[in-house]
């Protein structure tokens, strides 16, 4: 396997995007969603990017790429339509041991961006190693149908239950049994129906002694709004 799968914490991290077209816009949006500090290089910008710069959400870094723009960056994305500029970005980034992605040019990257499905904290990534982005897109679309938006609330509920169970200080094997029983139960389907009482019953059956009504109440309010 050529690529090592990894999820990066980019919160507060400086990242450079070179290219202000539609592709660059998508890259900027995805980085902002992850809390990155995005620096942008481009002679022209989409309306969205112009507004993002105006509001201070994106840091303008110039109209043309220059190696000095890479100083202090953790990650760089080349999204221009100029092959020579893209090659220069790749070479300069690699010389500095930076993470570098050149859109649609896997050989000039040291990482590639997978197709992703996001449901809150749930992220499912699909990669074909750069061989067929179209197939990765198709699989992503299939996964979007398989994992609807309700998985966001479902994961939130599981996370709250996990925190509660771990706080009790029980044996690891017992805790693991509870977690596995919950994900094998009808909890998801019950949540999707909006059945608060059903959720409460499942939780109470899985955890001994069961949490109190007051402890469960905020979990239900967060799961069903």
C-alpha positions, 0 to 999 in steps of 0.5 A, a space after each residue: 500500500 503506497 498511502 498511509 491513511 491518517 486524519 490530521 488535526 488542523 485546528 489553528 494550523 497555517 495552510 496555503 492554497 494556491 488557486 482561487 477558482 472553483 477547485 481552490 474554493 472547495 479546498 479552502 472550504 474544507 480546510 476552514 471546516 477543520 479550523 485551519 488558518 488558510 492563506 490564499 494565493 491567486 490573481 483572481 478569486 471566486 465571489 465566495 473567496 472574495 467575501 471570505 478574504 473581506 471578512 478576514 476568514 482567509 488570509 490573502 498571501 499574494 497574487 502569484 506563487 512565490 517560495 517564501 509564501 511556504 514559510 510557516 506553513 504546515 500544508 499546501 494545496 496547489 489548485 491552479 490550472 498552470 502545470 508549471 506553477 503546480 510543479 514548482 509548488 510541489 518541488 518547493 514544498 517537498 524541499 521543506 518537508 511540507 505536506 503537499 497536494 497538487 489537485 489531480 496530479 498524484 505523482 506531484 503529491 505526498 498526500 492525496 485527499 480522499 472522497 469523504 462522507 461527514 456526519 458530525 464527528 463521523 468521517 468516512 474516507 474513500 481512496 482509490 490511490 489516485 487511480 479513479 477519483 470517479 470510482 471514489 466519488 461513486 462509492 462516497 455517494 453510495 455511502 451517503 445513502 447508507 449513512 444518513 444524517 441521523 448518524 450525527 445524532 446517533 454518534 453524539 448519543 453514543 459518545 455521551 453514553 461512553 463518557 458516562 460509562 467510563 466515568 464509573 470506573 468499571 472493568 475494561 471488558 465490562 465497558 467494552 461489552 456495553 459499547 458493543 451491545 449498544 451498537 448492535 442494538 436497535 438504538 439507531 432505528 429507535 432514534 430515527 423514529 424519535 422514540 425517546 422512551 424506546 431509547 431510554 429503555 435500551 440504555 437502561 437495559 444495557 447499563 447496570 445499574 442504569 443511569 437516572 432519569 436526570 442523567 438520561 434526560 440531556 442525552 435524549 434532548 441532544 439526540 432528538 430535537 
